[in-house]
Amino acid sequence: MRLYRAGQSDCEACALKARCCPGQLRRKVPRSVHEEARDVARGLAGTPDYLRSRRERKKVEMLFAHLKRILRLNRLRLRGPSGAKDEFLLAAIAQNLRKLAKLAGGPATRVIVTA
């Protein structure tokens, strides 16, 4: 946090001094060191690009939630980076096949494999 201090001459000339900083000579405002980045984010919040990005992020988050809840991918069983990559790839393939089956819209059929 940084403490912003207005100059005493600035506060004396202001008509809102009585409401802004009563009983003080000048205004002191604590401000986070990351506040500039937050200001940029607040400025972008209402733009059409941000709204589109928010919709797309929601879709992605829903896919991850589905992987974790339905396909039980909250914990990887294979070890190492290549094992995790393979397991995640298989889960993504299963998810895409489910989506493809819904888009095909044909009658629900069961495949029974007998040995």
C-alpha positions as CSV (number, residue, x, y, z in Angstrom):
1,M,0.0,0.0,0.0
2,R,1.1,3.5,-0.7
3,L,-0.3,6.5,1.0
4,Y,-1.3,9.3,-1.3
5,R,-1.1,12.8,0.3
6,A,-2.7,15.7,-1.4
7,G,-1.1,19.1,-1.0
8,Q,-2.5,21.4,1.6
9,S,-2.9,24.2,-1.0
10,D,-4.9,21.8,-3.2
11,C,-7.3,20.9,-0.4
12,E,-7.7,24.6,0.7
13,A,-8.9,25.6,-2.8
14,C,-11.4,22.7,-3.0
15,A,-15.1,23.4,-2.3
16,L,-15.6,19.8,-1.0
17,K,-12.9,20.0,1.7
18,A,-15.4,20.2,4.6
19,R,-17.0,16.8,3.5
20,C,-13.8,15.2,2.2
21,C,-11.4,15.6,5.0
22,P,-13.0,17.3,8.0
23,G,-10.6,18.1,10.8
24,Q,-7.5,17.5,8.7
25,L,-5.3,19.9,6.8
26,R,-5.1,17.7,3.7
27,R,-6.4,14.4,2.3
28,K,-4.6,11.1,2.8
29,V,-5.7,8.1,0.7
30,P,-4.2,4.6,0.9
31,R,-3.7,3.2,-2.5
32,S,-2.6,-0.3,-3.5
33,V,0.6,-0.6,-5.6
34,H,-1.6,-2.7,-8.1
35,E,-4.3,-0.1,-8.4
36,E,-3.2,1.1,-11.8
37,A,-3.8,-2.4,-13.2
38,R,-7.1,-2.5,-11.4
39,D,-8.1,0.8,-13.0
40,V,-7.3,-0.6,-16.5
41,A,-9.4,-3.7,-15.7
42,R,-12.3,-1.5,-14.5
43,G,-12.1,0.5,-17.7
44,L,-12.3,-2.6,-19.8
45,A,-15.2,-4.2,-17.8
46,G,-18.0,-2.7,-19.9
47,T,-16.6,-3.1,-23.4
48,P,-18.0,-5.6,-25.9
49,D,-14.7,-7.4,-26.1
50,Y,-14.8,-8.0,-22.3
51,L,-18.3,-9.3,-22.4
52,R,-17.4,-11.7,-25.2
53,S,-14.3,-12.8,-23.3
54,R,-16.4,-13.4,-20.2
55,R,-18.9,-15.6,-22.1
56,E,-16.0,-17.7,-23.6
57,R,-14.3,-18.0,-20.2
58,K,-17.6,-19.3,-18.7
59,K,-17.8,-22.0,-21.4
60,V,-14.2,-23.1,-20.7
61,E,-14.8,-23.2,-16.9
62,M,-18.0,-25.2,-17.4
63,L,-15.9,-27.8,-19.4
64,F,-13.4,-28.1,-16.6
65,A,-16.2,-28.4,-14.0
66,H,-17.7,-31.2,-16.1
67,L,-14.3,-33.0,-16.3
68,K,-13.9,-32.8,-12.6
69,R,-17.4,-33.7,-11.5
70,I,-18.7,-36.1,-14.2
71,L,-15.5,-37.7,-15.4
72,R,-13.9,-37.6,-12.0
73,L,-10.8,-35.9,-13.2
74,N,-10.2,-34.0,-9.9
75,R,-7.1,-36.1,-9.3
76,L,-4.8,-37.5,-12.0
77,R,-3.8,-41.1,-11.7
78,L,-0.9,-41.3,-14.0
79,R,2.4,-39.9,-12.9
80,G,4.7,-37.4,-14.5
81,P,3.9,-34.6,-17.1
82,S,3.5,-37.0,-20.0
83,G,1.1,-39.2,-17.9
84,A,-1.0,-36.2,-16.9
85,K,-1.0,-35.0,-20.5
86,D,-2.2,-38.4,-21.7
87,E,-4.9,-38.7,-19.1
88,F,-6.2,-35.2,-19.7
89,L,-6.2,-35.9,-23.5
90,L,-8.3,-39.0,-23.0
91,A,-10.7,-37.1,-20.8
92,A,-11.0,-34.4,-23.4
93,I,-11.6,-36.9,-26.2
94,A,-14.4,-38.5,-24.1
95,Q,-15.9,-35.1,-23.5
96,N,-15.8,-34.2,-27.2
97,L,-17.4,-37.6,-28.1
98,R,-20.2,-36.9,-25.7
99,K,-20.7,-33.5,-27.3
100,L,-20.6,-35.0,-30.8
101,A,-23.2,-37.6,-29.9
102,K,-25.5,-34.9,-28.6
103,L,-25.1,-32.9,-31.8
104,A,-25.8,-35.9,-34.0
105,G,-29.2,-36.2,-32.4
106,G,-29.9,-39.7,-33.6
107,P,-31.8,-42.3,-31.6
108,A,-30.1,-43.4,-28.4
109,T,-28.5,-46.8,-29.0
110,R,-26.6,-49.0,-26.7
111,V,-23.8,-51.1,-27.9
112,I,-23.5,-54.4,-26.0
113,V,-20.3,-56.3,-26.4
114,T,-20.4,-60.0,-25.8
115,A,-17.4,-62.2,-25.6
